[in-house]
Each structure stands twice: as C-alpha cells, then as structure tokens.
Amino acid sequence: MNKINIKNKEIKIKSIFTNQKGMALLATLIFTFVLVSLGAALLTMTNNDTKLSTLQRESNRAFYLAESGIEKTFYKLNVVDLTWRPGTNGVPLPYQEVTTDEEKFEVTITNIGTPPEVETDRIKIISTGFVDKGKFSSGQRKIEVIAYIDYLLETTYKYAVLAEHIIHLQGNQPPAYIEGNIHSNDTIELQGSFTDWYEGIATVSGTDNPVYDEDELIDGFNINSDKAPIPTINYDGTGEGYTYEDSLLAEAYAQESAEGIIHVHEGGLDLKDKDGSVNWTGVHYIKGDLDAKNGAEVLIENGVIVVDGDVKISNSAVFEHTKTDDYESPFSALALIATGDIILHATSSVLNGVVQSIDIDGTSIGTIDLKYGSTIEGSVIANTVWMHSGTNIIYDGTGLSSTTSQGDGFYKKVSWQEI
C-alpha cells in the first residue's frame, strides 16, 4: 500500500514538471513585454534625438542671429558714424532688432578705453541671439568682440592727372597722350580726334558730363565716382594741421644754414636764357614767380622747387628733376610745387615727380597748362589741367605709390569669442 502511494506521488510530481499546458501564453506574454519595452525605448530615444536636434538647430539660428548683430553694429559704426552707440539721449540701451516674433538679437557696446565714460578708440561689443519657440525649442548664443579704431592708408599720389575742376584734353594730331589713371572731381572735356592716345582708367565725380560716341570713349569715362581728396602741401606751417618745423620753408632755411648756399630766394627768379641756368640740390623755396625761357635750364637733384607764385617755363627752357636711388626725404615725391599757375610751353620740358598747383591754405585754385611737346613724368595735380596737342603725361609710380596718407577711421576687430 505504501509502495503504491509512493509511486502515485512520483507520477504526480513528474506530471507537474512535464505538463506543457499554458507555456505558449507565457512565452507570448514575455515576447510582448520585450517588444513593448523595446518600442518604448526607441520612442524615447527618437523623442530625445528630435529634441536635441531641434535645440541644436535653434541654437545655431541663435548663433547666426548674434553674428548678424555684430555685423550690423560694425556697419552702423564704420559706415554711418563711429560715435554711434545704442540708446536714447545718451542713455545706453541694448540695440535690438526683431527678425520675427520668435527671433531677435540684442547688442550692447561698452567703451573700454581711457577714460571709459566717453567715446574712445577701444570698445567691447556683446551680441546675443535669441530663438524662442516653446518649452523644448529655444536657443540663446552670445558673442563678444573687442575692436579699436584703425585708419586706412591711402596712396597719396595715385593718378597721372588729378583735377579739382576740369581736365581739358586736346586731341588734334598729334594728340595729347596720357599713360596712367586720371580723375576729375568735376568733369573731363575732350576736344578733337582720339585714337590710341590713352592708357588707363578715367573717372569723374561730377554729374554733368558730356557723352561721346562709343568709339571715342576712354575706359571708365562718365563713371561718377567718389570725389578724390586733393593732397595738400606744407609750405610754411600756416596750413591747417601743419607746423613750421615740418614745412618746406623750414627745410629750405635749414639746408641754407648747413650748406652756406641760398635756398630761399626772395623776389622771385627770372632766368632769361641758357646763361641763367641753375643746377641745385635739396629744397629751394622761391618767394615770387619763377620764369625760365630761351633755353634756360632749371635742374634740381634730390629736392623740390617750391614757388610762392606762378611758374612759366617756355621757349625751349627745361625743368628737370632727378633723384638718386638712396634719396629719402618727406618731400622726395615732390618735383615742382606752386601756389599759382604752372605753364609749361617748352618742347623739351621733362619733370620727374609730383607737379602740383595748390594754395598755401590747401585750396586747389591754380591751372597747369602743357603745350608744344611738354612732357611730365610723375603726377599732375591742380584745380584745372590743360593738355594740348603733342603733350605727354606719363605716370611714374617710383617714389610716388609708396607715399601714403591717413584715410578715414574705422573700427577693426582684434578679438572674437563666444561667451
């Protein structure tokens, strides 16, 4: 009996462990749970990636908005006004620009020079870009730029001919010939026939310029460009912004004292023929008119002739300016400068350097007139320039293109960082 009971118990135990009923349901439930878990994980990851991607996109948009704020600020400073600052009635406020209802940038400018309470040559610009589209979609980026005022250096003598008023060009055979760019702050007048007579670009700043047949136009003619500044000359220190110590007159007196040779000529200079020729070096300042004729020669080496009056070189007289390779001077670009008119009516006239007619006060009121085969190698500057048949102006940049002047100021970036 006991054996039978024991055997029945063994059979029941085996039945429990070998019974397969319900296993399919259990497996299905486990598989479903795994799938649901994986699906939930994938959805969570996808949602997080979407949020991160959106945040990254809005952050990038905020960055470019901040960059836009920097660039527009530099435009306001460098194109409109260097003293521009955001704010009203002197009260500093952020400069804001709203692109859409959701996007904007905000800019502040702080003077960091000395003293900081006034406009200085050193500033700090902070631009912040904002993108706000909701709880999980927004961005903000901030850029800091340090800038200071720098100045453009412009070539002072960059034209073969520069006139404040009119450039008159005669074209009868042989025509006037120019090699180099020319510019008038008013107009250029052409008369006669023009064929193979010009190499360069001609520009004007006036609005009333004649229009010629296309076959007669020179490159760039009738292009209305900005006015070109007329270089001034420090004659005797009385011009605006000049001092006597740095003037041509002071230099002439200093050389006269050092050499024991006259460099400042009172009462003008009248050279009637070849016997009256002069051969000078250095700066020579003529107080009065200079008149050379009948083959007289005015030769100047490593210097400049300054005439406080009119210049007339005629009847085969010669003016020639030469420079050695080692010649260095604040006046080394200059050849012949006069406060009055300069007339070159000599077939053999040759000038190397700047030939300019300009008053002591910086007003360009004189005329430079070339006739009868006169040739200038260098740069010609006056209120009005006349070139008649057979005359030549050839731009020679040697010693001229390196002469620079300070142009307009502008704010220049010296550092950039995201903060």
C-alpha positions in Angstrom: 0.0 0.0 0.0 2.7 2.3 0.9 4.6 1.4 -2.3 1.5 2.3 -4.3 1.2 5.7 -2.7 4.8 6.5 -3.2 4.6 5.6 -6.8 1.4 7.7 -7.3 3.2 10.7 -5.7 6.1 10.2 -8.1 3.8 10.1 -11.0 2.0 13.3 -9.9 5.4 15.1 -9.4 6.5 14.1 -12.9 3.2 15.2 -14.3 3.7 18.7 -12.8 7.1 19.1 -14.4 6.2 17.6 -17.7 2.8 19.3 -18.3 3.2 21.8 -21.2 -0.2 23.4 -20.9 -0.1 27.4 -20.7 3.6 27.7 -21.9 2.6 29.3 -25.2 0.7 32.0 -23.4 3.6 32.7 -21.1 6.0 32.9 -24.0 3.7 35.3 -25.8 3.4 37.5 -22.8 7.2 37.6 -22.3 7.8 38.4 -26.0 5.1 41.1 -26.0 6.7 42.6 -22.9 10.1 42.7 -24.6 8.6 44.2 -27.7 6.8 46.9 -25.8 9.9 47.7 -23.8 12.0 48.0 -27.0 9.3 50.1 -28.6 9.1 52.4 -25.6 12.9 52.7 -25.6 13.0 53.5 -29.3 10.3 56.1 -28.9 12.1 57.7 -26.0 15.4 57.8 -27.9 13.7 59.2 -31.0 11.9 61.8 -29.0 15.2 62.8 -27.2 17.0 62.9 -30.6 14.3 65.1 -32.0 14.5 67.4 -29.0 18.3 67.6 -29.2 18.2 68.2 -33.0 15.6 71.0 -32.5 17.6 72.5 -29.7 20.8 72.3 -31.9 19.0 73.9 -34.8 17.6 76.7 -32.7 21.0 77.2 -31.1 22.6 77.5 -34.5 20.0 80.0 -35.5 20.6 82.0 -32.3 24.3 81.9 -33.1 23.8 83.4 -36.6 21.5 86.0 -35.1 24.2 87.0 -32.7 26.7 87.2 -35.7 24.2 89.3 -37.6 24.1 91.7 -34.6 27.9 92.0 -34.7 27.9 92.7 -38.5 25.1 95.2 -38.4 26.8 97.0 -35.5 30.0 97.3 -37.4 28.0 98.7 -40.3 26.5 101.4 -38.1 29.9 102.2 -36.7 32.0 102.2 -39.8 29.6 103.3 -42.5 27.2 105.6 -40.6 29.0 107.1 -37.6 32.0 106.0 -35.5 30.4 107.7 -32.5 27.1 105.7 -32.8 26.0 104.0 -29.7 22.8 102.2 -29.0 20.5 104.1 -26.6 18.4 107.3 -26.5 19.5 110.7 -25.3 22.9 109.4 -24.1 21.3 106.6 -22.0 22.9 103.3 -23.1 20.4 100.7 -24.1 20.8 97.4 -26.0 20.4 97.7 -29.7 17.7 95.3 -30.6 16.4 94.0 -33.9 13.5 91.6 -34.1 13.5 89.3 -37.2 10.3 87.5 -36.4 8.1 87.1 -33.3 10.3 84.3 -32.3 13.8 85.6 -33.3 15.8 88.6 -32.4 19.3 89.8 -31.4 20.4 92.3 -28.8 23.7 94.2 -28.9 25.5 96.3 -26.2 28.6 98.5 -26.7 30.9 99.3 -23.8 33.8 101.8 -24.0 36.9 100.1 -22.5 39.5 102.7 -23.4 40.6 105.5 -21.1 38.5 107.2 -19.9 35.7 104.8 -20.3 32.9 107.3 -19.8 33.4 108.9 -23.2 33.7 107.6 -26.8 37.1 106.0 -27.1 39.2 104.2 -29.6 38.6 100.8 -27.9 35.2 99.2 -27.4 33.6 95.8 -26.4 30.6 94.6 -28.3 28.4 91.8 -26.9 25.7 90.4 -29.2 23.1 87.9 -28.1 20.9 86.0 -30.4 17.5 84.6 -29.2 15.2 82.0 -30.6 12.1 81.2 -28.6 9.6 78.7 -29.9 8.4 77.0 -26.7 9.4 74.9 -23.7 11.6 72.5 -25.5 12.5 74.5 -28.6 14.6 77.6 -27.8 18.2 78.8 -28.2 20.5 81.6 -27.0 24.1 82.3 -28.1 26.3 85.2 -27.1 29.4 86.6 -28.9 31.9 89.1 -27.6 34.1 91.2 -29.9 36.8 93.7 -28.9 37.5 96.4 -31.5 39.6 99.5 -31.8 39.8 102.4 -34.3 42.3 102.0 -37.1 42.9 104.2 -40.1 43.1 103.4 -43.8 46.3 104.3 -45.5 45.7 105.6 -49.0 48.2 106.2 -51.7 48.5 110.0 -51.9 49.7 110.2 -55.5 48.0 107.5 -57.5 46.8 109.4 -60.6 48.6 110.6 -63.6 46.3 113.6 -63.6 44.0 114.7 -60.7 41.9 117.8 -61.0 39.5 119.5 -58.6 37.6 121.1 -61.5 38.2 120.3 -65.2 40.7 118.2 -67.2 40.8 119.6 -70.8 42.3 117.2 -73.3 43.1 118.4 -76.9 43.0 115.6 -79.5 44.4 117.2 -82.6 47.3 115.3 -84.3 49.5 114.6 -82.7 47.0 114.2 -79.8 47.8 114.6 -76.1 48.9 111.4 -74.6 48.4 110.0 -71.1 49.7 106.9 -69.5 48.0 106.2 -66.2 44.7 106.8 -64.4 43.1 110.2 -64.4 40.4 111.7 -62.2 38.4 114.9 -62.0 36.2 115.9 -59.1 34.1 117.7 -61.7 34.4 116.8 -65.4 36.7 115.8 -68.2 36.4 117.6 -71.5 37.6 116.1 -74.8 38.2 118.1 -77.9 39.4 116.7 -81.3 40.2 113.3 -82.6 41.2 110.5 -80.2 43.0 107.4 -81.4 45.5 105.3 -79.4 46.2 108.2 -77.1 45.3 106.9 -73.7 46.2 104.0 -71.4 44.4 103.9 -68.1 41.0 104.5 -66.5 39.4 107.9 -66.4 36.8 108.7 -63.7 34.8 111.8 -62.8 32.8 112.8 -59.7 30.6 115.5 -61.4 27.1 114.8 -62.6 27.1 117.0 -65.7 29.5 115.2 -68.1 29.2 115.0 -71.8 28.5 111.7 -73.6 30.7 110.9 -76.6 30.5 108.3 -79.3 31.4 104.9 -78.0 34.4 104.7 -80.3 35.8 107.8 -78.7 35.3 106.8 -75.0 38.2 106.0 -72.8 37.8 103.2 -70.3 35.7 104.2 -67.3 34.8 107.6 -68.7 31.5 109.1 -67.5 31.6 106.8 -64.4 30.5 109.0 -61.5 32.7 108.0 -58.6 33.5 109.5 -55.2 35.5 112.7 -55.0 39.2 112.2 -54.6 41.0 114.2 -51.9 43.5 116.8 -53.2 46.8 116.3 -51.4 47.8 119.5 -49.5 51.3 120.9 -49.2 53.0 122.2 -46.0 54.6 125.3 -47.5 55.4 127.4 -44.3 53.5 125.7 -41.5 50.4 128.0 -41.8 48.2 125.4 -43.4 45.6 123.6 -41.3 47.1 120.9 -39.2 50.7 121.8 -40.2 53.7 123.1 -38.2 56.5 125.3 -39.3 59.2 122.8 -38.1 57.9 120.2 -40.7 57.4 122.7 -43.5 59.2 123.1 -46.8 60.3 126.7 -45.9 61.9 125.5 -42.6 63.7 122.7 -44.5 65.0 125.2 -47.1 66.3 127.5 -44.3 67.9 124.6 -42.5 69.7 123.4 -45.7 70.8 127.0 -46.4 72.3 127.3 -42.9 74.0 124.0 -43.2 75.5 124.4 -46.7 76.0 128.2 -46.8 74.2 128.3 -50.1 71.0 130.2 -50.8 67.9 128.0 -50.7 65.3 130.7 -50.0 65.1 133.1 -53.0 63.4 136.4 -52.3 61.7 138.4 -55.0 61.2 135.5 -57.5 63.6 134.1 -60.1 63.8 135.3 -63.8 66.0 133.1 -66.0 66.2 134.9 -69.4 68.4 132.4 -71.3 70.7 129.4 -71.0 73.4 131.5 -69.3 71.0 132.0 -66.4 70.5 128.2 -65.8 70.6 126.9 -62.3 71.7 123.4 -61.0 70.5 122.9 -57.5 70.1 120.2 -54.9 67.7 120.0 -51.9 64.7 122.2 -51.2 64.6 125.6 -52.9 61.9 128.0 -51.9 61.2 130.9 -54.3 59.2 133.8 -52.8 57.7 135.2 -56.0 57.3 134.0 -59.6 59.6 131.6 -61.5 60.2 132.5 -65.2 62.5 130.4 -67.3 62.8 130.9 -71.1 65.1 130.8 -74.2 66.8 127.5 -73.3 67.3 128.2 -69.7 67.7 125.1 -67.6 66.2 124.6 -64.1 67.8 121.4 -62.8 67.0 120.1 -59.3 68.5 116.9 -57.8 67.2 115.1 -54.7 65.0 118.0 -53.8 62.0 120.1 -54.8 61.4 123.6 -56.1 58.6 125.5 -54.2 57.2 128.6 -55.8 55.1 131.1 -53.9 53.7 132.5 -57.1 53.4 131.5 -60.8 55.7 129.3 -62.8 56.3 129.8 -66.6 58.8 127.6 -68.5 58.8 128.5 -72.2 60.8 128.9 -75.4 62.7 125.6 -75.1 63.5 126.1 -71.4 64.0 122.9 -69.4 62.9 121.9 -65.9 64.2 118.5 -64.9 64.0 116.8 -61.5 66.2 113.8 -60.8 66.6 111.5 -57.8 69.2 109.1 -56.8 68.2 105.6 -55.5 69.3 106.4 -52.0 67.3 109.7 -51.7 65.0 109.7 -48.7 63.0 112.7 -47.6 59.5 113.6 -46.5 59.4 115.6 -49.7 61.0 113.0 -52.0 57.8 112.6 -54.1 57.7 116.3 -55.0 59.3 118.0 -58.0 57.7 121.4 -58.6 55.0 122.9 -56.4 53.5 126.4 -56.8 50.7 128.4 -55.2 49.8 129.9 -58.6 49.6 128.6 -62.2 52.2 126.4 -63.8 52.7 126.8 -67.5 55.0 124.5 -69.5 55.3 125.7 -73.1 58.7 124.1 -73.7 59.2 121.4 -76.2 62.0 119.8 -74.1 60.5 120.1 -70.6 60.8 116.9 -68.6 59.6 116.6 -64.9 60.1 113.6 -62.7 57.8 113.6 -59.6 54.7 115.5 -58.4 53.9 118.7 -60.2 51.1 120.5 -58.3 49.4 123.8 -58.2 47.8 124.4 -54.8 47.5 127.4 -52.5 49.1 127.6 -49.0 45.7 127.2 -47.4 45.1 123.9 -49.2 42.7 125.4 -51.8 43.4 124.0 -55.3 42.9 127.2 -57.3 45.7 127.1 -59.9 46.0 125.8 -63.5 48.6 123.5 -65.0 48.9 124.1 -68.8 51.0 121.9 -71.1 51.8 122.9 -74.7 54.2 122.2 -77.5 55.6 118.8 -76.6 55.9 119.3 -72.9 56.3 116.1 -71.0 55.7 115.3 -67.3 56.8 112.0 -65.8 55.1 111.6 -62.5 51.8 113.0 -61.2 50.0 116.2 -62.1 47.6 117.8 -59.6 45.7 121.2 -60.0 42.3 122.8 -60.0 42.3 122.7 -63.8 44.6 120.8 -66.1 45.1 121.6 -69.8 46.8 119.2 -72.2 47.3 120.4 -75.8 48.3 118.5 -78.9 51.7 116.7 -78.6 52.0 116.9 -74.8 52.5 113.9 -72.6 51.9 112.9 -69.0 53.3 109.5 -68.0 52.5 108.3 -64.5 55.7 107.1 -62.8 54.9 105.4 -59.5 58.6 105.2 -58.5 58.7 107.1 -55.2 55.0 108.1 -55.5 52.9 104.9 -54.9 54.7 104.4 -51.5 53.7 107.9 -50.3 50.6 107.4 -48.2 48.1 109.5 -46.2 45.8 108.6 -43.4 42.3 108.0 -44.6 39.0 107.6 -42.7 38.9 105.8 -39.3 37.1 102.5 -38.9 36.6 100.0 -36.1 38.7 96.9 -36.5 38.2 93.6 -34.8 41.1 92.5 -32.6 39.4 89.6 -30.7 36.3 87.4 -31.1 34.9 84.8 -28.7 31.7 83.1 -27.8 30.7 83.5 -24.2 
